[in-house]
Amino acid sequence: MNVMPIQIYNTLTREKEEFEPIKKNHVGIYSCGPTVYWYQHIGNLRTYVSNDLIKRIFLYNGYKVKHIINVTDVGHLTSDADTGEDKMERAAKKEGKKASEIAAHYFDVFKKDLDKLNILEPNVWPKASEHIKEQIALVKTLEKKGYTYKTKDGIYFDTSKLEDYGKLARLNVVKLQAGKRIDIGDKKNKTDFALWKFSDKPGVRQQEWKSPWGLGFPGWHIECSAMSSKYLGKQFDIHTGGQEHIPVHHTNEIAQSECAFGKKQWVNYWIHFAWLLFKGKKVSKSGGGLYTLSQLEEKEYDALALRYLCLTTHYRKPLNFTVEILNSAMRSYLRLKKIVIELKKSKEKKNKKNIETVKKQFLEIINNDFNTSRGLSFLWEILRDDRLNDSEKYELALDFDKVFGLRLDEEKEIKIPKEIQKLVDEREEARKIKDWKNADELREKINKAGYVLNDTKEGVEIKNV
């Protein structure tokens, strides 16, 4: 196992810290997973690429990784304030299907997207609907310890019983409570949250269960605490998720878990991923840029071009997305693959010392808070380095790709996008009528898009730059 330390920026302390596992050479990671009521868009998928890169870096360092990603198939309401409709129930009504059918379909699509992006599957995919017993047991523990109270619509966690509530988000709870007046119903405090919700009209919901407090369903936050502790223990190494989870979801997970388990620190390291942006705003239905992976594939983009794009920016920094930026990423990705595949032909003798020196440099880069963006730049530098021969470069590229996951040595036929083929056809028409000026302009457009034309006796050959 590598002995070089891994530095992690811990959201809890707002500092970069040296990783120390609870169990030597092992790391337990829990990642907040999808709510499977609809397709995951590319903003969601950036988070899972980031999760994958962190996991791969631990594996590259020789750690044994136990990774859990939950599946939320009940209990996630349309409002973080424990109000609104359950997203699964709403989707089931909209599509005229069972909630279980909705969950199964969108979870299957999600897993196919992960496969296209070459994302390693977790050890376990726990589903909220299959862990009701564990969630009820956790609420009972909190009740026994005096942290809960009952309202007309559910069992709530009393945040006033916890001195350091909001420490992850550094919330000013006093200011929050004294702030703008809002209708909090029967809640004692604005920050209190539901552990178990009662069914409005028993028998109407598709997903409801008997509990000591009445027929209902679990709160969103209790699901993650129950499932993570079942598979990773009452204290574990790393919890990951999107930055949007810091102020509510992860804050509430910490509160209920540390009270239930009696741990001063439930999770040692919190890692949060920045958003994918479109025109400076988070990718969303209202903001735009809401592509699914399948929609990008329909436009002839390789799924791994999106992965490459995610690699170009550090996980804690926002990543801007436009079609033009994705085009550039795809050109760079295809060019990188072409270079690596060409290097494969080399029969030059490798210098082991050269390879080990470069691997050490790469390790120093990626172990500095999972800096894969700098690692990718380093790969390009290595490929241009005249001090290394082609055989050494090829071995290093494949070694680095254990982290990048770009399938750099996988040869496959490149699809020509429809818009490029249209330009090629227009150029052929211009050549037939000897409109050389237009033909040259069209060739230039094709070149700028990342493709090269070779005019042969058999016709036009189209290749990537």
Buried (B, 14 or more C-beta within 10 A) or exposed (E): EEEEBBBBBBBBEEEEBEBEBEEEEEBBBBBBBBBBBBBBBBBBBBBBBBBBBBBBBBBBBEBBBBBBBBBBBBBBBEEBBBBEEBBBBBBBEEEEBEBBEBBBBBBEBBBEBBEBBBBBEBBBBBBBBEBBEBBBEBBBBBBEEEBBBBBEBBBBBBBEBBEEBBBBBEBEBEEBEEEEEEEBBEBBBBBBBBBBBBBEEEEEBBBBBEBEBBBBBBBBBBBBBBBBBBBBBBBBBBBBBBBBBBBBBBBBBBBBBBBBBEBEEBBBBBBBBBBBBBEEEBBBEEBEBBBBBEEBBEEBBBBBBBBBBBBBBBBBEBBBBEEEEBBBBBBBBBBBBBBBBEBBEBEEEBBEEBBEEBBEEBBBBBBBBBBBBBBBBBBEEBBEBEEBBBBBBBBBBBBBBEBBBBBBBEEEEBEBBEEBBEBBEBBBEBBEEEBEEBBEBBBEBBEEBBBEBEEEEEEEEBEBE
